[in-house]
Amino acid sequence: MNAADVERLVAEQIPLGKTLRIQLEEVSPTSARLLLRFDAAFGNHAGALHAGALFTAAETCALALGYMLLPNTEVICQTKAVEMRFRKPARGDVWATAQPLPSSDGESTRERSHHDELLARLTAEGKIDVPLLVALADQAGERAAEGTITLTLRRL
Amino acid sequence: MNAADVERLVAEQIPLGKTLRIQLEEVSPTSARLLLRFDAAFGNHAGALHAGALFTAAETCALALGYMLLPNTEVICQTKAVEMRFRKPARGDVWATAQPLPSSDGESTRERSHHDELLARLTAEGKIDVPLLVALADQAGERAAEGTITLTLRRL
């Protein structure tokens, strides 16, 4: 998929994402960012955004990035696991971000080698698990939640 | 809170739970169960229930149990952390369950000592983190997801 395909996926093909009116703002093979607007209808019993809404935004952001990791290979992405910590109630709009886990390689070769390593593993195994860092922050950059979402990528 | 209070909380005071039409079926100090009906509007890009809907059901179930753990003490519960694994796409109704983590005590004294231990810690510390086991299963009992949700209980 290219960025336009992923934008269409998020805007049109994820019903719960549409229900929460999630808006993908940026996506590349190295990061994704989307907006979850505050809406009391997506709240919890304390008047903040529900942890389930925050997780849905983070998961959708991870998925968008997942589809960009191997732009020339047809894959389907599914969420396999999540670990998240909720730090602060979100009482306004929040932005979810996703990025690959930092690798031990030097910064200049990181993007290329991550891509090549994923592709080699996918070719060998047919499916691979890819952990992605996710975070949710408000307009001032204060973190509402953060953690890791692991996607399974399967070759189509 | 008693069971009727918790039923009212889930039915009326959690907007995202209302949006997903989550129905609490049973709650006691040792377990909670609720129903998330399949609805394509809560789906993902593969036509199954979205991981965010499954997590919201699990989190709401954990919260319902959290409010029952110390029925004679006024607390507020918030979700602090989650670890979940998604095992199987959910293409029908699912039931979320929550229960305390098994303790090392003998079965007959477990419920009483868990309550006493939580109350002693809450009294000493003002707030405590309580991990709860959660699972989502279909009508046949097949697991769609499972994991641990940690609540923070604060004395009011």
Boltz contact constraints between the chains, C-beta under 6 A:
constraints:
  - contact:
      token1: [A, 13]
      token2: [B, 45]
      max_distance: 6.0
  - contact:
      token1: [A, 14]
      token2: [B, 44]
      max_distance: 6.0
  - contact:
      token1: [A, 14]
      token2: [B, 45]
      max_distance: 6.0
  - contact:
      token1: [A, 15]
      token2: [B, 40]
      max_distance: 6.0
  - contact:
      token1: [A, 15]
      token2: [B, 41]
      max_distance: 6.0
  - contact:
      token1: [A, 15]
      token2: [B, 43]
      max_distance: 6.0
  - contact:
      token1: [A, 16]
      token2: [B, 42]
      max_distance: 6.0
  - contact:
      token1: [A, 16]
      token2: [B, 50]
      max_distance: 6.0
  - contact:
      token1: [A, 16]
      token2: [B, 52]
      max_distance: 6.0
  - contact:
      token1: [A, 16]
      token2: [B, 53]
      max_distance: 6.0
  - contact:
      token1: [A, 19]
      token2: [B, 41]
      max_distance: 6.0
  - contact:
      token1: [A, 40]
      token2: [B, 15]
      max_distance: 6.0
  - contact:
      token1: [A, 41]
      token2: [B, 15]
      max_distance: 6.0
  - contact:
      token1: [A, 41]
      token2: [B, 19]
      max_distance: 6.0
  - contact:
      token1: [A, 42]
      token2: [B, 16]
      max_distance: 6.0
  - contact:
      token1: [A, 43]
      token2: [B, 15]
      max_distance: 6.0
  - contact:
      token1: [A, 44]
      token2: [B, 14]
      max_distance: 6.0
  - contact:
      token1: [A, 45]
      token2: [B, 13]
      max_distance: 6.0
  - contact:
      token1: [A, 45]
      token2: [B, 14]
      max_distance: 6.0
  - contact:
      token1: [A, 50]
      token2: [B, 16]
      max_distance: 6.0
  - contact:
      token1: [A, 51]
      token2: [B, 59]
      max_distance: 6.0
  - contact:
      token1: [A, 51]
      token2: [B, 79]
      max_distance: 6.0
  - contact:
      token1: [A, 52]
      token2: [B, 16]
      max_distance: 6.0
  - contact:
      token1: [A, 52]
      token2: [B, 52]
      max_distance: 6.0
  - contact:
      token1: [A, 52]
      token2: [B, 55]
      max_distance: 6.0
  - contact:
      token1: [A, 52]
      token2: [B, 56]
      max_distance: 6.0
  - contact:
      token1: [A, 52]
      token2: [B, 59]
      max_distance: 6.0
  - contact:
      token1: [A, 53]
      token2: [B, 16]
      max_distance: 6.0
  - contact:
      token1: [A, 55]
      token2: [B, 52]
      max_distance: 6.0
  - contact:
      token1: [A, 55]
      token2: [B, 55]
      max_distance: 6.0
  - contact:
      token1: [A, 56]
      token2: [B, 52]
      max_distance: 6.0
  - contact:
      token1: [A, 59]
      token2: [B, 51]
      max_distance: 6.0
  - contact:
      token1: [A, 59]
      token2: [B, 52]
      max_distance: 6.0
  - contact:
      token1: [A, 79]
      token2: [B, 51]
      max_distance: 6.0
  - contact:
      token1: [A, 79]
      token2: [B, 86]
      max_distance: 6.0
  - contact:
      token1: [A, 80]
      token2: [B, 86]
      max_distance: 6.0
  - contact:
      token1: [A, 81]
      token2: [B, 85]
      max_distance: 6.0
  - contact:
      token1: [A, 82]
      token2: [B, 84]
      max_distance: 6.0
  - contact:
      token1: [A, 83]
      token2: [B, 83]
      max_distance: 6.0
  - contact:
      token1: [A, 84]
      token2: [B, 82]
      max_distance: 6.0
  - contact:
      token1: [A, 85]
      token2: [B, 81]
      max_distance: 6.0
  - contact:
      token1: [A, 86]
      token2: [B, 79]
      max_distance: 6.0
  - contact:
      token1: [A, 86]
      token2: [B, 80]
      max_distance: 6.0
